[in-house]
Amino acid sequence: MPIRVLVAKPGLDGHDRGAKLVARGLRDAGFEVVFTGIRRRVDDIAATAVQEDVALVGLSILSGAHLALTRRTVEALRAAGADDIPVVVGGTIPAGDVPRLRDAGAAAVYPTGTPLDAIVADIRALTEGQDRACASE
């Protein structure tokens, strides 16, 4: 059974080209991808993550609100009892904000230009073993 990941566009950002590229790359690498579409509320992202039983949430943020949106997503997952779901963040992210995103709860951060194979490899590592757990249920 493939590992399920959620790719989400929180906030008011309407540019989804990068998110769709990453979603397709993950799908081509064997993941099952749930894509929320654009302009999603953080609470809706957390609810979808729980409902879809995903192994990981990937946020695509180009609006400059990456710190607040990441923090709020991690908090929403915690409030939903899903704080075991790692959150990764990609988009227009200044290098100086990478440690701050990690402190906010991001398991990994992918600034613009991160190679797709690096993203896929990281997500494989972050979700390692979850495919076997699903297969044994």
Disulfide bonds with the S-S distance in Angstrom:
none
